[in-house]
C-alpha cells in the first residue's frame, strides 16, 4: 500500500498568497532604498572635492591640485560656476548621476552649503535630500 506524497492545492495557494504579501511589502521599501542611494552616492562623490576646494579657498593651499582633480574626476562631477578656487574665490561643484544632483556651493569665505534635488527618473527631491543626509 502506497501513500500519496505531495502538497495539496490549498497548501500551494497559501504559500503563493504569503509570497505575494511579502513582495507587496518589500518592493516599495526596496524602491525607496534604491532612490535614496542615488543621493548618498552624489554626496559621497562631491564631498571630498568640496573639502579640497574649501581648504583652497580658506588657505590658498594646493589650489592647482583642486582644479586638476576636478578636471580628472568622473564625468558626473562638474564645476558649475565660479572657481578656480584660489585667492578667496568660491564656486559650485555639482554631482549629477542622472537621478539626483548634489551641489556644494563654496562661498568666498569658504563656507560650504549642500543642496540635493532630483534630476530625472522616478527619484523625488525628498528622496535625494534624504539619501544625501540633508
The first five atom37 places (N, CA, C, CB, O) and aatype in JSON, in Angstrom:
{
  "aatype": [20, 20, 20, 20, 20, 20, 20, 20, 20, 20, 20, 20, 20, 20, 20, 20, 20, 20, 20, 20, 20, 20, 20, 20, 20, 20, 20, 20, 20, 20, 20, 20, 20, 20, 20, 20, 20, 20, 20, 20, 20, 20, 20, 20, 20, 20, 20, 20, 20, 20, 20, 20, 20, 20, 20, 20, 20, 20, 20, 20, 20, 20, 20, 20, 20, 20, 20, 20, 20, 20, 20, 20, 20, 20, 20, 20, 20, 20, 20, 20, 20, 20, 20, 20, 20, 20, 20, 20, 20, 20, 20, 20, 20, 20, 20, 20, 20, 20, 20, 20, 20, 20, 20, 20, 20, 20, 20, 20, 20, 20, 20, 20, 20, 20, 20, 20, 20, 20, 20, 20, 20, 20, 20, 20, 20, 20, 20, 20, 20, 20, 20, 20, 20, 20],
  "atom_mask": [
    [1, 1, 1, 1, 1],
    [1, 1, 1, 1, 1],
    [1, 1, 1, 1, 1],
    [1, 1, 1, 1, 1],
    [1, 1, 1, 1, 1],
    [1, 1, 1, 1, 1],
    [1, 1, 1, 1, 1],
    [1, 1, 1, 1, 1],
    [1, 1, 1, 1, 1],
    [1, 1, 1, 1, 1],
    [1, 1, 1, 1, 1],
    [1, 1, 1, 1, 1],
    [1, 1, 1, 1, 1],
    [1, 1, 1, 1, 1],
    [1, 1, 1, 1, 1],
    [1, 1, 1, 1, 1],
    [1, 1, 1, 1, 1],
    [1, 1, 1, 1, 1],
    [1, 1, 1, 1, 1],
    [1, 1, 1, 1, 1],
    [1, 1, 1, 1, 1],
    [1, 1, 1, 1, 1],
    [1, 1, 1, 1, 1],
    [1, 1, 1, 1, 1],
    [1, 1, 1, 1, 1],
    [1, 1, 1, 1, 1],
    [1, 1, 1, 1, 1],
    [1, 1, 1, 1, 1],
    [1, 1, 1, 1, 1],
    [1, 1, 1, 1, 1],
    [1, 1, 1, 1, 1],
    [1, 1, 1, 1, 1],
    [1, 1, 1, 1, 1],
    [1, 1, 1, 1, 1],
    [1, 1, 1, 1, 1],
    [1, 1, 1, 1, 1],
    [1, 1, 1, 1, 1],
    [1, 1, 1, 1, 1],
    [1, 1, 1, 1, 1],
    [1, 1, 1, 1, 1],
    [1, 1, 1, 1, 1],
    [1, 1, 1, 1, 1],
    [1, 1, 1, 1, 1],
    [1, 1, 1, 1, 1],
    [1, 1, 1, 1, 1],
    [1, 1, 1, 1, 1],
    [1, 1, 1, 1, 1],
    [1, 1, 1, 1, 1],
    [1, 1, 1, 1, 1],
    [1, 1, 1, 1, 1],
    [1, 1, 1, 1, 1],
    [1, 1, 1, 1, 1],
    [1, 1, 1, 1, 1],
    [1, 1, 1, 1, 1],
    [1, 1, 1, 1, 1],
    [1, 1, 1, 1, 1],
    [1, 1, 1, 1, 1],
    [1, 1, 1, 1, 1],
    [1, 1, 1, 1, 1],
    [1, 1, 1, 1, 1],
    [1, 1, 1, 1, 1],
    [1, 1, 1, 1, 1],
    [1, 1, 1, 1, 1],
    [1, 1, 1, 1, 1],
    [1, 1, 1, 1, 1],
    [1, 1, 1, 1, 1],
    [1, 1, 1, 1, 1],
    [1, 1, 1, 1, 1],
    [1, 1, 1, 1, 1],
    [1, 1, 1, 1, 1],
    [1, 1, 1, 1, 1],
    [1, 1, 1, 1, 1],
    [1, 1, 1, 1, 1],
    [1, 1, 1, 1, 1],
    [1, 1, 1, 1, 1],
    [1, 1, 1, 1, 1],
    [1, 1, 1, 1, 1],
    [1, 1, 1, 1, 1],
    [1, 1, 1, 1, 1],
    [1, 1, 1, 1, 1],
    [1, 1, 1, 1, 1],
    [1, 1, 1, 1, 1],
    [1, 1, 1, 1, 1],
    [1, 1, 1, 1, 1],
    [1, 1, 1, 1, 1],
    [1, 1, 1, 1, 1],
    [1, 1, 1, 1, 1],
    [1, 1, 1, 1, 1],
    [1, 1, 1, 1, 1],
    [1, 1, 1, 1, 1],
    [1, 1, 1, 1, 1],
    [1, 1, 1, 1, 1],
    [1, 1, 1, 1, 1],
    [1, 1, 1, 1, 1],
    [1, 1, 1, 1, 1],
    [1, 1, 1, 1, 1],
    [1, 1, 1, 1, 1],
    [1, 1, 1, 1, 1],
    [1, 1, 1, 1, 1],
    [1, 1, 1, 1, 1],
    [1, 1, 1, 1, 1],
    [1, 1, 1, 1, 1],
    [1, 1, 1, 1, 1],
    [1, 1, 1, 1, 1],
    [1, 1, 1, 1, 1],
    [1, 1, 1, 1, 1],
    [1, 1, 1, 1, 1],
    [1, 1, 1, 1, 1],
    [1, 1, 1, 1, 1],
    [1, 1, 1, 1, 1],
    [1, 1, 1, 1, 1],
    [1, 1, 1, 1, 1],
    [1, 1, 1, 1, 1],
    [1, 1, 1, 1, 1],
    [1, 1, 1, 1, 1],
    [1, 1, 1, 1, 1],
    [1, 1, 1, 1, 1],
    [1, 1, 1, 1, 1],
    [1, 1, 1, 1, 1],
    [1, 1, 1, 1, 1],
    [1, 1, 1, 1, 1],
    [1, 1, 1, 1, 1],
    [1, 1, 1, 1, 1],
    [1, 1, 1, 1, 1],
    [1, 1, 1, 1, 1],
    [1, 1, 1, 1, 1],
    [1, 1, 1, 1, 1],
    [1, 1, 1, 1, 1],
    [1, 1, 1, 1, 1],
    [1, 1, 1, 1, 1],
    [1, 1, 1, 1, 1],
    [1, 1, 1, 1, 1],
    [1, 1, 1, 1, 1],
    [1, 1, 1, 1, 1]
  ],
  "atom_positions": [
    [[0.84, -1.17, 0.0], [0.0, 0.0, 0.0], [0.88, 1.23, 0.0], [-0.95, 0.0, 1.2], [1.73, 1.4, 0.88]],
    [[0.68, 2.1, -0.98], [1.5, 3.31, -1.06], [0.68, 4.52, -0.64], [2.06, 3.5, -2.48], [-0.53, 4.6, -0.85]],
    [[1.38, 5.44, -0.06], [0.72, 6.66, 0.4], [1.1, 7.78, -0.55], [1.11, 7.01, 1.89], [2.28, 7.94, -0.87]],
    [[0.14, 8.56, -0.99], [0.44, 9.68, -1.89], [1.25, 10.72, -1.15], [-0.86, 10.3, -2.46], [0.97, 11.04, 0.0]],
    [[2.27, 11.26, -1.83], [3.1, 12.31, -1.24], [2.95, 13.56, -2.08], [4.6, 11.87, -1.15], [2.72, 13.49, -3.29]],
    [[3.08, 14.71, -1.44], [2.99, 15.97, -2.17], [2.18, 16.99, -1.4], [2.37, 15.74, -3.53], [1.79, 16.78, -0.26]],
    [[1.95, 18.1, -2.06], [1.22, 19.21, -1.44], [-0.19, 19.27, -2.01], [1.96, 20.56, -1.65], [-0.42, 18.95, -3.18]],
    [[-1.1, 19.68, -1.19], [-2.46, 19.86, -1.68], [-2.57, 21.22, -2.35], [-3.51, 19.72, -0.52], [-1.7, 22.08, -2.18]],
    [[-3.61, 21.4, -3.09], [-3.82, 22.66, -3.8], [-3.96, 23.82, -2.82], [-5.06, 22.58, -4.69], [-3.45, 24.91, -3.08]],
    [[-4.62, 23.62, -1.72], [-4.82, 24.71, -0.75], [-3.48, 25.1, -0.12], [-5.82, 24.27, 0.36], [-3.23, 26.28, 0.12]],
    [[-2.62, 24.13, 0.14], [-1.29, 24.44, 0.7], [-0.48, 25.28, -0.28], [-0.53, 23.14, 1.04], [0.19, 26.23, 0.13]],
    [[-0.53, 24.95, -1.54], [0.19, 25.73, -2.56], [-0.39, 27.14, -2.68], [0.13, 25.02, -3.91], [0.37, 28.1, -2.84]],
    [[-1.7, 27.27, -2.62], [-2.33, 28.58, -2.73], [-1.96, 29.45, -1.53], [-3.85, 28.44, -2.84], [-1.76, 30.66, -1.69]],
    [[-1.88, 28.88, -0.35], [-1.48, 29.63, 0.84], [-0.04, 30.11, 0.7], [-1.64, 28.77, 2.12], [0.27, 31.26, 1.03]],
    [[0.83, 29.26, 0.21], [2.24, 29.63, 0.02], [2.36, 30.78, -0.99], [3.07, 28.42, -0.47], [3.14, 31.71, -0.77]],
    [[1.62, 30.71, -2.07], [1.65, 31.78, -3.09], [1.1, 33.08, -2.51], [0.83, 31.37, -4.34], [1.64, 34.16, -2.79]],
    [[0.06, 33.0, -1.7], [-0.5, 34.21, -1.09], [0.49, 34.85, -0.12], [-1.81, 33.87, -0.34], [0.61, 36.08, -0.09]],
    [[1.19, 34.05, 0.65], [2.2, 34.59, 1.58], [3.32, 35.27, 0.82], [2.76, 33.48, 2.47], [3.75, 36.35, 1.2]],
    [[3.79, 34.65, -0.24], [4.86, 35.25, -1.05], [4.37, 36.56, -1.68], [5.33, 34.27, -2.15], [5.13, 37.52, -1.77]],
    [[3.13, 36.58, -2.12], [2.57, 37.81, -2.7], [2.51, 38.95, -1.7], [1.18, 37.55, -3.25], [2.82, 40.09, -2.04]],
    [[2.11, 38.66, -0.47], [2.05, 39.69, 0.57], [3.45, 40.2, 0.9], [1.37, 39.14, 1.85], [3.65, 41.41, 1.03]],
    [[4.41, 39.3, 1.02], [5.79, 39.71, 1.3], [6.34, 40.59, 0.18], [6.68, 38.47, 1.49], [7.01, 41.59, 0.45]],
    [[6.08, 40.24, -1.06], [6.55, 41.04, -2.19], [5.89, 42.41, -2.21], [6.28, 40.31, -3.5], [6.54, 43.41, -2.51]],
    [[4.6, 42.47, -1.89], [3.89, 43.75, -1.88], [4.44, 44.69, -0.81], [2.4, 43.53, -1.64], [4.42, 45.91, -1.0]],
    [[4.93, 44.14, 0.28], [5.5, 44.96, 1.35], [6.95, 45.32, 1.03], [5.43, 44.22, 2.7], [7.37, 46.46, 1.26]],
    [[7.71, 44.39, 0.5], [9.15, 44.59, 0.29], [9.47, 45.47, -0.91], [9.82, 43.25, 0.12], [10.42, 46.24, -0.86]],
    [[8.71, 45.38, -1.98], [9.05, 46.1, -3.2], [9.07, 47.62, -3.04], [8.07, 45.74, -4.28], [10.02, 48.25, -3.5]],
    [[8.08, 48.24, -2.41], [8.15, 49.7, -2.21], [9.34, 50.12, -1.33], [6.86, 50.2, -1.58], [9.96, 51.15, -1.58]],
    [[9.65, 49.33, -0.32], [10.8, 49.64, 0.53], [12.09, 49.55, -0.26], [10.85, 48.69, 1.73], [12.98, 50.39, -0.1]],
    [[12.2, 48.56, -1.11], [13.39, 48.39, -1.94], [13.54, 49.57, -2.9], [13.31, 47.07, -2.73], [14.64, 50.1, -3.07]],
    [[12.45, 49.98, -3.52], [12.5, 51.12, -4.46], [12.91, 52.41, -3.74], [11.13, 51.31, -5.14], [13.68, 53.2, -4.28]],
    [[12.41, 52.61, -2.53], [12.78, 53.78, -1.73], [14.27, 53.74, -1.4], [11.94, 53.84, -0.43], [14.95, 54.76, -1.48]],
    [[14.76, 52.59, -1.03], [16.18, 52.41, -0.7], [17.06, 52.73, -1.91], [16.45, 50.97, -0.22], [18.05, 53.44, -1.78]],
    [[16.69, 52.22, -3.07], [17.48, 52.46, -4.29], [17.46, 53.95, -4.65], [16.93, 51.62, -5.46], [18.49, 54.51, -5.03]],
    [[16.3, 54.59, -4.54], [16.19, 56.01, -4.86], [17.05, 56.85, -3.92], [14.73, 56.48, -4.8], [17.72, 57.78, -4.37]],
    [[17.03, 56.54, -2.64], [17.83, 57.3, -1.68], [19.32, 57.06, -1.88], [17.44, 56.93, -0.26], [20.13, 57.93, -1.57]],
    [[19.68, 55.9, -2.39], [21.1, 55.61, -2.59], [21.73, 56.54, -3.63], [21.29, 54.16, -3.02], [22.94, 56.78, -3.58]],
    [[20.94, 57.05, -4.55], [21.48, 58.0, -5.53], [21.91, 59.3, -4.85], [20.44, 58.28, -6.64], [22.93, 59.88, -5.21]],
    [[21.13, 59.76, -3.89], [21.5, 60.96, -3.13], [22.76, 60.73, -2.31], [20.36, 61.38, -2.21], [23.62, 61.6, -2.23]],
    [[22.86, 59.55, -1.71], [24.05, 59.22, -0.92], [25.29, 59.13, -1.8], [23.85, 57.89, -0.17], [26.36, 59.6, -1.42]],
    [[25.15, 58.55, -2.97], [26.28, 58.45, -3.9], [26.72, 59.84, -4.37], [25.92, 57.57, -5.11], [27.91, 60.11, -4.5]],
    [[25.75, 60.71, -4.61], [26.08, 62.07, -5.03], [26.81, 62.83, -3.94], [24.82, 62.82, -5.41], [27.78, 63.54, -4.22]],
    [[26.36, 62.69, -2.69], [27.03, 63.37, -1.58], [28.45, 62.83, -1.41], [26.23, 63.2, -0.28], [29.38, 63.61, -1.2]],
    [[28.61, 61.53, -1.5], [29.94, 60.95, -1.38], [30.84, 61.4, -2.53], [29.84, 59.42, -1.36], [32.03, 61.65, -2.33]],
    [[30.27, 61.52, -3.72], [31.06, 61.93, -4.87], [31.54, 63.37, -4.8], [30.26, 61.74, -6.12], [32.65, 63.67, -5.23]],
    [[30.73, 64.26, -4.26], [31.08, 65.68, -4.23], [31.84, 66.07, -2.96], [29.82, 66.52, -4.35], [32.54, 67.08, -2.94]],
    [[31.7, 65.28, -1.89], [32.22, 65.65, -0.58], [33.74, 65.86, -0.54], [31.84, 64.61, 0.42], [34.2, 66.89, -0.04]],
    [[34.5, 64.92, -1.05], [35.96, 65.06, -0.96], [36.47, 66.24, -1.78], [36.64, 63.77, -1.43], [37.4, 66.93, -1.38]],
    [[35.85, 66.47, -2.93], [36.26, 67.61, -3.75], [35.88, 68.93, -3.07], [35.62, 67.53, -5.15], [36.62, 69.92, -3.16]],
    [[34.74, 68.95, -2.4], [34.32, 70.16, -1.69], [35.26, 70.47, -0.54], [32.88, 70.0, -1.17], [35.56, 71.63, -0.29]],
    [[35.73, 69.44, 0.15], [36.69, 69.67, 1.24], [37.99, 70.27, 0.71], [36.99, 68.35, 1.97], [38.54, 71.21, 1.29]],
    [[38.46, 69.72, -0.4], [39.7, 70.25, -1.0], [39.51, 71.69, -1.46], [40.13, 69.38, -2.2], [40.38, 72.54, -1.25]],
    [[38.36, 71.97, -2.08], [38.09, 73.32, -2.57], [37.95, 74.3, -1.41], [36.82, 73.34, -3.43], [38.4, 75.44, -1.5]],
    [[37.34, 73.87, -0.32], [37.2, 74.72, 0.86], [38.56, 75.05, 1.45], [36.32, 74.05, 1.91], [38.81, 76.2, 1.81]],
    [[39.43, 74.06, 1.54], [40.78, 74.29, 2.04], [41.52, 75.29, 1.16], [41.57, 72.97, 2.12], [42.24, 76.16, 1.66]],
    [[41.35, 75.16, -0.13], [42.0, 76.08, -1.07], [41.48, 77.5, -0.9], [41.77, 75.61, -2.52], [42.27, 78.45, -0.86]],
    [[40.16, 77.66, -0.8], [39.57, 79.0, -0.67], [40.01, 79.65, 0.63], [38.03, 78.92, -0.75], [40.31, 80.85, 0.67]],
    [[40.03, 78.88, 1.7], [40.35, 79.45, 3.01], [41.84, 79.7, 3.22], [39.85, 78.54, 4.09], [42.22, 80.67, 3.87]],
    [[42.68, 78.82, 2.67], [44.12, 78.93, 2.95], [44.99, 79.16, 1.73], [44.58, 77.7, 3.64], [46.15, 79.56, 1.86]],
    [[44.45, 78.92, 0.56], [45.25, 79.06, -0.66], [46.16, 77.87, -0.9], [46.08, 80.32, -0.58], [47.03, 77.93, -1.77]],
    [[45.99, 76.79, -0.15], [46.84, 75.6, -0.24], [46.35, 74.66, -1.33], [46.89, 74.88, 1.09], [45.18, 74.28, -1.35]],
    [[47.25, 74.28, -2.24], [47.0, 73.27, -3.28], [45.82, 73.61, -4.19], [46.77, 71.93, -2.65], [45.03, 72.73, -4.53]],
    [[45.69, 74.86, -4.58], [44.58, 75.25, -5.45], [44.7, 74.65, -6.85], [44.51, 76.77, -5.56], [43.69, 74.26, -7.44]],
    [[45.91, 74.56, -7.39], [46.06, 73.96, -8.71], [45.72, 72.48, -8.66], [47.5, 74.16, -9.24], [45.22, 71.92, -9.64]],
    [[45.99, 71.82, -7.53], [45.64, 70.42, -7.37], [44.14, 70.21, -7.39], [46.21, 69.87, -6.1], [43.65, 69.22, -7.93]],
    [[43.41, 71.13, -6.79], [41.95, 71.02, -6.77], [41.4, 71.11, -8.18], [41.33, 72.12, -5.88], [40.56, 70.3, -8.58]],
    [[41.86, 72.07, -8.93], [41.38, 72.25, -10.3], [41.72, 71.02, -11.14], [42.0, 73.52, -10.94], [40.9, 70.56, -11.93]],
    [[42.93, 70.47, -10.97], [43.32, 69.26, -11.72], [42.48, 68.06, -11.3], [44.8, 68.95, -11.5], [42.06, 67.26, -12.13]],
    [[42.23, 67.94, -9.99], [41.4, 66.83, -9.51], [40.01, 66.89, -10.1], [41.32, 66.84, -7.99], [39.45, 65.86, -10.5]],
    [[39.43, 68.08, -10.15], [38.09, 68.23, -10.72], [38.1, 67.91, -12.22], [37.55, 69.66, -10.49], [37.19, 67.26, -12.72]],
    [[39.13, 68.36, -12.91], [39.23, 68.1, -14.35], [39.38, 66.6, -14.64], [40.42, 68.87, -14.95], [38.91, 66.12, -15.66]],
    [[40.05, 65.87, -13.73], [40.28, 64.43, -13.94], [39.27, 63.56, -13.19], [41.68, 64.07, -13.49], [39.45, 62.35, -13.09]],
    [[38.22, 64.17, -12.68], [37.21, 63.44, -11.9], [36.26, 62.69, -12.83], [36.43, 64.4, -10.99], [36.28, 62.9, -14.05]],
    [[35.41, 61.84, -12.27], [34.38, 61.19, -13.09], [33.5, 62.24, -13.76], [33.51, 60.25, -12.22], [33.37, 63.37, -13.28]],
    [[32.9, 61.87, -14.86], [32.11, 62.83, -15.64], [30.88, 63.32, -14.88], [31.67, 62.2, -16.94], [30.27, 64.31, -15.28]],
    [[30.51, 62.64, -13.79], [29.35, 63.08, -13.01], [29.62, 64.38, -12.26], [28.95, 62.0, -12.03], [28.68, 65.09, -11.91]],
    [[30.9, 64.7, -12.0], [31.26, 65.9, -11.25], [31.62, 67.02, -12.2], [32.42, 65.61, -10.28], [32.42, 66.84, -13.12]],
    [[31.03, 68.19, -11.97], [31.36, 69.36, -12.78], [31.5, 70.58, -11.89], [30.27, 69.6, -13.86], [30.93, 70.65, -10.8]],
    [[32.27, 71.53, -12.37], [32.38, 72.83, -11.73], [31.34, 73.71, -12.4], [33.84, 73.45, -11.84], [31.55, 74.19, -13.51]],
    [[30.2, 73.91, -11.72], [29.06, 74.59, -12.34], [29.33, 76.07, -12.57], [27.83, 74.43, -11.48], [29.03, 76.61, -13.63]],
    [[29.89, 76.71, -11.56], [30.16, 78.14, -11.7], [31.24, 78.53, -10.71], [28.88, 78.98, -11.48], [31.51, 77.8, -9.75]],
    [[31.84, 79.66, -10.94], [32.86, 80.15, -10.03], [34.17, 79.44, -10.23], [32.42, 79.99, -8.6], [34.47, 78.96, -11.32]],
    [[34.96, 79.39, -9.16], [36.28, 78.78, -9.25], [37.26, 79.78, -9.79], [36.26, 77.52, -10.12], [36.84, 80.91, -10.05]],
    [[38.46, 79.48, -9.98], [39.1, 78.18, -9.8], [39.56, 77.9, -8.38], [40.27, 78.08, -10.72], [40.57, 77.22, -8.18]],
    [[38.86, 78.4, -7.41], [39.15, 78.12, -6.01], [40.53, 78.6, -5.59], [39.02, 76.64, -5.75], [41.32, 77.84, -5.02]],
    [[40.81, 79.83, -5.86], [42.03, 80.43, -5.32], [41.78, 81.89, -5.02], [43.22, 80.26, -6.3], [40.82, 82.49, -5.51]],
    [[42.64, 82.47, -4.21], [42.5, 83.88, -3.83], [41.12, 84.19, -3.26], [42.77, 84.77, -5.02], [40.56, 85.25, -3.53]],
    [[40.58, 83.26, -2.49], [39.29, 83.5, -1.86], [38.11, 83.47, -2.79], [39.32, 84.79, -1.19], [37.07, 84.05, -2.49]],
    [[38.24, 82.8, -3.92], [37.14, 82.71, -4.89], [36.49, 81.33, -4.77], [37.64, 82.97, -6.34], [37.14, 80.32, -5.02]],
    [[35.22, 81.31, -4.41], [34.49, 80.05, -4.28], [33.86, 79.64, -5.59], [33.43, 80.17, -3.2], [34.19, 80.17, -6.65]],
    [[32.95, 78.7, -5.52], [32.26, 78.22, -6.7], [31.27, 77.14, -6.33], [33.25, 77.69, -7.73], [31.03, 76.88, -5.15]],
    [[30.69, 76.52, -7.33], [29.69, 75.48, -7.11], [30.15, 74.21, -7.82], [28.29, 75.93, -7.63], [30.39, 74.19, -9.02]],
    [[30.27, 73.15, -7.03], [30.54, 71.82, -7.57], [29.22, 71.07, -7.66], [31.58, 71.05, -6.69], [28.41, 71.14, -6.74]],
    [[29.0, 70.35, -8.75], [27.76, 69.59, -8.93], [28.06, 68.15, -9.29], [26.88, 70.23, -10.01], [28.93, 67.87, -10.11]],
    [[27.35, 67.25, -8.66], [27.42, 65.83, -8.97], [26.06, 65.42, -9.49], [27.84, 64.97, -7.72], [25.06, 65.53, -8.78]],
    [[26.0, 64.95, -10.73], [24.73, 64.55, -11.35], [24.9, 63.16, -11.94], [24.29, 65.57, -12.44], [25.64, 62.98, -12.91]],
    [[24.2, 62.18, -11.36], [24.28, 60.81, -11.87], [23.07, 60.44, -12.73], [24.39, 59.83, -10.7], [22.86, 59.27, -13.05]],
    [[22.26, 61.44, -13.09], [21.08, 61.18, -13.9], [19.83, 60.95, -13.08], [21.32, 60.0, -14.77], [18.72, 60.92, -13.62]],
    [[19.99, 60.79, -11.76], [18.85, 60.6, -10.87], [18.77, 61.73, -9.84], [18.94, 59.24, -10.15], [17.69, 62.28, -9.59]],
    [[19.92, 62.07, -9.27], [20.0, 63.13, -8.27], [21.15, 64.07, -8.6], [20.18, 62.54, -6.85], [22.18, 63.66, -9.13]],
    [[20.95, 65.36, -8.28], [22.01, 66.35, -8.4], [22.33, 66.82, -6.99], [21.58, 67.55, -9.32], [21.45, 67.27, -6.26]],
    [[23.6, 66.71, -6.6], [24.05, 67.22, -5.31], [25.03, 68.35, -5.6], [24.72, 66.08, -4.44], [26.04, 68.16, -6.27]],
    [[24.72, 69.54, -5.07], [25.56, 70.72, -5.26], [26.27, 71.06, -3.97], [24.72, 71.92, -5.74], [25.71, 70.96, -2.88]],
    [[27.52, 71.47, -4.1], [28.28, 72.0, -2.97], [28.68, 73.42, -3.36], [29.56, 71.1, -2.63], [29.56, 73.62, -4.2]],
    [[28.02, 74.4, -2.74], [28.33, 75.8, -3.03], [29.33, 76.29, -1.99], [27.03, 76.68, -3.03], [29.03, 76.34, -0.8]],
    [[30.52, 76.66, -2.47], [31.58, 77.15, -1.59], [31.63, 78.66, -1.74], [32.96, 76.49, -1.92], [31.94, 79.18, -2.81]],
    [[31.34, 79.36, -0.64], [31.34, 80.83, -0.69], [32.77, 81.34, -0.7], [30.56, 81.42, 0.51], [33.71, 80.58, -0.51]],
    [[32.93, 82.63, -0.94], [34.26, 83.24, -0.95], [34.91, 83.23, 0.44], [34.18, 84.68, -1.47], [36.11, 83.46, 0.58]],
    [[34.1, 82.97, 1.47], [34.62, 82.83, 2.83], [34.98, 81.38, 3.15], [33.61, 83.35, 3.84], [35.51, 81.11, 4.23]],
    [[34.7, 80.46, 2.24], [34.99, 79.04, 2.45], [33.89, 78.29, 3.16], [36.24, 78.91, 3.23], [34.13, 77.19, 3.67]],
    [[32.71, 78.85, 3.21], [31.57, 78.17, 3.83], [30.87, 77.33, 2.77], [30.58, 79.2, 4.48], [30.57, 77.81, 1.67]],
    [[30.61, 76.07, 3.11], [30.01, 75.14, 2.15], [28.53, 74.94, 2.47], [30.75, 73.79, 2.15], [28.16, 74.7, 3.62]],
    [[27.69, 75.04, 1.44], [26.27, 74.77, 1.57], [25.92, 73.68, 0.57], [25.4, 76.06, 1.33], [26.18, 73.8, -0.63]],
    [[25.33, 72.6, 1.08], [24.96, 71.47, 0.22], [23.47, 71.5, -0.08], [25.35, 70.13, 0.89], [22.66, 71.81, 0.79]],
    [[23.13, 71.16, -1.32], [21.74, 71.01, -1.72], [21.63, 69.74, -2.57], [21.22, 72.27, -2.5], [22.6, 69.32, -3.19]],
    [[20.45, 69.16, -2.6], [20.21, 67.97, -3.41], [18.82, 68.05, -4.01], [20.39, 66.66, -2.58], [17.88, 68.51, -3.35]],
    [[18.7, 67.61, -5.25], [17.4, 67.59, -5.91], [17.39, 66.49, -6.96], [17.08, 68.96, -6.56], [18.44, 65.99, -7.37]],
    [[16.2, 66.11, -7.39], [16.05, 65.07, -8.4], [16.41, 65.64, -9.77], [14.61, 64.5, -8.4], [16.17, 66.81, -10.05]],
    [[16.98, 64.78, -10.62], [17.32, 65.24, -11.96], [16.73, 64.36, -13.05], [18.82, 65.3, -12.12], [16.98, 64.59, -14.23]],
    [[15.97, 63.38, -12.68], [15.35, 62.54, -13.7], [14.89, 61.23, -13.12], [16.32, 62.29, -14.84], [15.12, 60.93, -11.94]],
    [[14.25, 60.44, -13.94], [13.77, 59.15, -13.49], [12.61, 59.29, -12.52], [14.88, 58.38, -12.85], [11.86, 60.27, -12.56]],
    [[12.47, 58.31, -11.66], [11.37, 58.3, -10.71], [11.8, 58.8, -9.33], [10.8, 56.91, -10.59], [11.01, 58.77, -8.39]],
    [[13.04, 59.25, -9.2], [13.54, 59.74, -7.93], [12.95, 61.12, -7.64], [15.08, 59.8, -7.93], [12.85, 61.95, -8.54]],
    [[12.56, 61.36, -6.38], [11.98, 62.63, -5.98], [13.03, 63.5, -5.26], [10.75, 62.41, -5.08], [14.07, 62.99, -4.83]],
    [[12.75, 64.79, -5.14], [13.63, 65.69, -4.4], [13.82, 65.23, -2.97], [13.08, 67.11, -4.42], [14.93, 65.26, -2.44]],
    [[12.73, 64.79, -2.34], [12.8, 64.34, -0.94], [13.7, 63.12, -0.8], [11.4, 64.02, -0.4], [14.46, 63.02, 0.17]],
    [[13.62, 62.21, -1.74], [14.48, 61.02, -1.68], [15.94, 61.38, -1.86], [14.06, 60.0, -2.74], [16.8, 60.81, -1.19]],
    [[16.24, 62.32, -2.77], [17.62, 62.74, -2.97], [18.16, 63.44, -1.72], [17.71, 63.68, -4.19], [19.28, 63.17, -1.3]],
    [[17.36, 64.32, -1.14], [17.79, 65.02, 0.08], [18.0, 64.04, 1.23], [16.77, 66.09, 0.48], [18.98, 64.14, 1.97]],
    [[17.09, 63.11, 1.39], [17.2, 62.13, 2.47], [18.44, 61.26, 2.29], [15.93, 61.25, 2.53], [19.18, 61.02, 3.25]],
    [[18.68, 60.8, 1.08], [19.86, 59.98, 0.83], [21.15, 60.73, 1.03], [19.82, 59.44, -0.56], [22.15, 60.16, 1.47]],
    [[21.13, 62.03, 0.71], [22.33, 62.86, 0.88], [22.53, 63.31, 2.32], [22.25, 64.06, -0.02], [23.56, 63.89, 2.66]],
    [[21.54, 63.04, 3.16], [21.63, 63.45, 4.55], [21.29, 64.91, 4.8], [22.99, 63.17, 5.05], [21.76, 65.5, 5.78]],
    [[20.49, 65.48, 3.93], [20.12, 66.89, 4.06], [18.69, 67.05, 4.53], [20.31, 67.61, 2.73], [18.21, 68.17, 4.69]]
  ]
}
